[in-house]
């Protein structure tokens, strides 16, 4: 028997997708194989984000890994460091089994970056790196995708302006993808069968129907959830987001149980370590030239938190999602492949 697709899973698990009346979108940030080195324990630092990220950047190894096919099982999580965005993406996806492992021929793909504001260009690390997104679009099309749409619902400024100012529109269109609008009438009332607290949301219909969902958050601090990572990024495909702020950890885990991204790639090329989620000062930005990727959104968020010196038990949504069985946060027991693309 063939493995059920993401669309089949959502059809089975997410009941009662009804029609939605147009409504005003309320404000809230939706976003916030080489030689292997298997990590045996998670970083133990719990330092403040700025200090921890600075230390992490200075500690990156400088040797370039030798490309060699993996003889064993695929890694649970891959970390690619020290390279240009396109090379980081391509090396990371190759280590995870190649894009065809995620994108079947003829698939309709949605890529969900963080484009939460129209205030700043990508240098300010409030929005996902445009070249990371563009490379993912190219790779999906190379794998035979029928369509690749990129979308997010900003809380600051219009979609049109946010798509443009972030630089993401330019790279997506150059790669052959489509920057898709998210009109309010396409948010549909949707039950979350596995939810602990968030029993229903108004979810964007196209995301629910997509064959493949690739989640591409930028790693940055957030005053409520501590960090914006993969699960927090899913807020950008639901309406009425302020309602999620109460008990945000459990609510984000409940969202993850609904959307089930096929792949999560955390952009840590440039990370925002202060005044998140919108930033505004280059003094709050650290350049790590790092990507974290996994099929498991929980593992991706747990590892990305360590880039800020935060262990998994310091992120409420990681704890909640682990308790729900949505993924694994026991980093010391996961197969983690570290790729050094270039020199630090």
N, C-alpha and C positions, 0 to 999 in steps of 0.2 A: 504494500500500500504506500502511495506517495505521501510525503510529509505535507500536512495542511499549510496552505499559504497564510500570510498575515491577514489577507482579506477574509479567508475562510474562518480563521480564528475569531476575528472581530464579528463576523456574521453570527457565529455560534455563541460567543460570549457576551456581546453587548446588545441587549434587547432594547426595544422601544425607542427607536430613532424616529422622532416625530417631526412635523413641520414647525418652523420657528417664525415668530413674528419679528419684523425688523425692529431693532431697538438700538438705543445709543450705547456704544461700547464704552464701558467705564474704565477709568484710568488705573493702570497698574502695570508694572514692568513684567512682560512675559518671559523675560529672560534674566531677569536676571537669570626568501627569508635568509636574513643575516645570522651571524653567530649569535646564540642566545645566552642570556644571563638571567636565570630564574631567581626572582626576588624571594628571599626566605622570611622577611619580616617587613612590616610597614614602618616607615619613618616614625620616630617617636617624638619628634619635636612638637610642642604646642605653643611655640612662640607666636607673637603677633604677626599678622600676614605680611607686612612690609619686611620685617626682619627675616622671616622664614623664607620668603621668595628670594630675597637677595642672597641668602646663604645657599639656597638650592641652585641658583644660577651660577654662583661661583664654584660650586662643587661638581659641575657636570664634567664627566670624563672627556678627554680630548681625542682619543684614538678613533679612527674610522673603522667600523666593523667590516669584515669580509663578507660579501654576499655568498650565501650557500643555501641550498634547499634544505628545508626542515625534514628530518628523517622520522620524527615522532609525531605525536598528536599536535594539532594546532594550538597555539597559546590561547588562554582565556582572555588575555589583555596584552596589548602592545603599546610601548612607549617609544616614539621616535624623536630624536633630539638633534639639534645643531645642523640645520639645513634650511634651504629655501622652502617656502610653503608647498610648492608642487612636489618637490622631491620627498618631503616629509610625508605628504599624503600617499604618494605612490608606494613608498617603502612600507608604510604602515599597513595599507590595504593588502599589499602582496603578502606580508607576514601573517595576515588574518585569513589567507586563503584565496585572495584575489576578489575583484569586484563581482565576478560572475557567481561567487558563492553567496552573494547577497541580492543580486539583481538578475532575475531570469530574463531571457530574451522575450521581448514584447511587453515587459512590465511597465506599469505607470508608477513613476517614482515621485515622491515629494521629499524635498530637502528642506529642513527647518533650521535655519540659522537664528541667531539673535540679532534682530534689527530693531531694537526696542525704542530708539529715539532718532530724530532727524537733526540732533544738535551738533554732532561731532563726526569728523571723518574717522576712519578705522584706527588711525594712530593713537587715539585716546582710549582704545581698548574697551569701549562700551558696546561695540558691535563685532560680530564675527569677522575674521580676516577674509577679505574678498577672494584672495587667491586660493585659500583652502576650499571655499565654497565652489569656485570655478573649476578647480581640479576634480572635485567630486562629481560635478555635472559631466565633465568630459569623460570620466571613467565610467559613469553609468551608461552614457551613450555608447562608449566603446564596448561595453558588455552586452549591448543590444536592447537597451531600454526603448520602449515605444515613445515615452515622453518623460521629461524631467522638469518639474515645476518647483520653483523656490518661492517661499512665502513666510511672512511673519506679520503680526499685527502690532504696530508700535503704540506705545502709550503717549509718546511725545512727538508731535508733528504728524503730518499725513503719511500714509503708506508711500505715496509717490515720492515725496521728499526724502523719506528715510531710505528707501531703496536706492535713490540716486546718491545722496550724500555719503552713505556708508561705503560706496564704491562697489557694492555687491551686484547691482544691476549690470554694470559695465562688464564685469568678469563672467557673469552668468550668460549674458547674451553672446559674448565672444566665444563661449564654450558651446553654444548651441542650445542652451536651456531657455526657460521662460520664467520671467518674474511675474508671478500670479497675484492678482488682487484678492482680498479677503472680504467681500461684501457681507454686511451683517445678516442679510436674509438667508445666507448659507450656513448659519450656525443653528444646529438642530438639537432639540432636547434629547438627551442621551442618558440612559441609565448606566451605572457602573456596577455590574453584578458582584465583583469581588471587593468592593469598597468597604472600608471600616467606618468611615465617617461621611465622605463625599459621595452620596448615593446617586446624584445625577448632576450633569452640567449641560450647558449649551456648547457643543463641540462643532468644529468646522467640518462640514460634511465631506469635503474632498479628502481630508486627512483620514477620516474613518474608512473611506472607500479605496484608498491607495493600496496598491500591491506591496509597495516598499516605502517605509518611512525612515529617512536618515536624519538623525538629530545631531545638529552641529552647534552646540553652545560655545560661547567664549567663557573662559574661566575668569571670574571677577567677584569681588566682595559685594555683599548685600547686607543692608542694616537689619533686615528681618530674618532672613534664612541663613545668614553668615556668608554663604557663597551661592552664586548663581552657577549651576552646572547643568547636567543633562536633564534631571527631573524638573528643575525650576524652569528650564527653557520650554517645557511643554505647556506652560501657562499661556504662551503666545498663540495657541490654537483653540482657546476657549474664551467665551464671553463672560462678562460679569466677574472679572478676576479679583476685585477687592474682597469678595465673599470668601475667597480661599485663604485670606491672610490669617484668619483665626485658625489655630491648630494647623499651621502651614506645613509642618513636617508630615503629618498623616495625610493631609490633603494632596500633597505632591506625590506621595506614594500611591494614593488612590488613582491619581491621574495616570501614573506610569502603568498601573494595572489595566487601564483602558486602552491607551495608545500603543503600547508595546513596540517601541522602535526596533526596526530590523538591525540597526547599527547606530552606535553613538560614537562620535568623534569629538573630543573636547579640544577646542582651540586654545592652546597656551603659548602661541607664538608671542603675543604681547598680552600680559595679564594686568588687570586693574586691581591694585592693592589698597586703594583708599577712595573714599567718597563715592562708593558704588551705590546703585548700579549704573549711574549715568556719567560719573567722572567729570572731566572738564579741565584737568591739569595734567600735563605730561609728567610732572613730578610724581604722580600716582601710578605711573605705568612702569612695569618691568618687562624687559624682553627676555623670554626664556627659550624661544625657538623650539618649542616642544608640542607634540600632539599625543593625546591618549585615546586609544580606540578599543572598543569591545562590542561584542554582541550583547553583553550584559550591562545595562544602564546603571545598575547598582554598583557593580565593580568599577565601571568608568568613573562614577562620581566619588567612590571611596578613594580611588587612587588619586584623582585630581585634587581632592582635598589635601592630600599630603604635600602637594606643591606649595601649599600655604601653611604648612606646619600643623594641619588639623587631621587627627586620626578620625576614622570612620564613626566612632562613638560620639564625636563632637558635632555631627551633622544629623539633625533630627530626621530628615527625610531618608537618609541612608539607613538609619536604625529602623524606621518604620517599614521601609520597603524590604529590608532583610527579614524582619519579623513576619511579613506577609508572604515570604517565599518567592519574591519577584526576581531575586538575584543573590549574588554572594558579595559580602564585604570582608571576608576573611582573607585578606591579601596574602598573608603568609602561606596560605595553602593553595593559591592559584598559580597557574603557569603564566608567568609574566615575562615577555620577551622585550629586552631593551636594545634599541637600535641606535647606534651612533652614526648618523649620516655623514657628518663632517666634523671639523674640529671646533672646539668652543671658542 
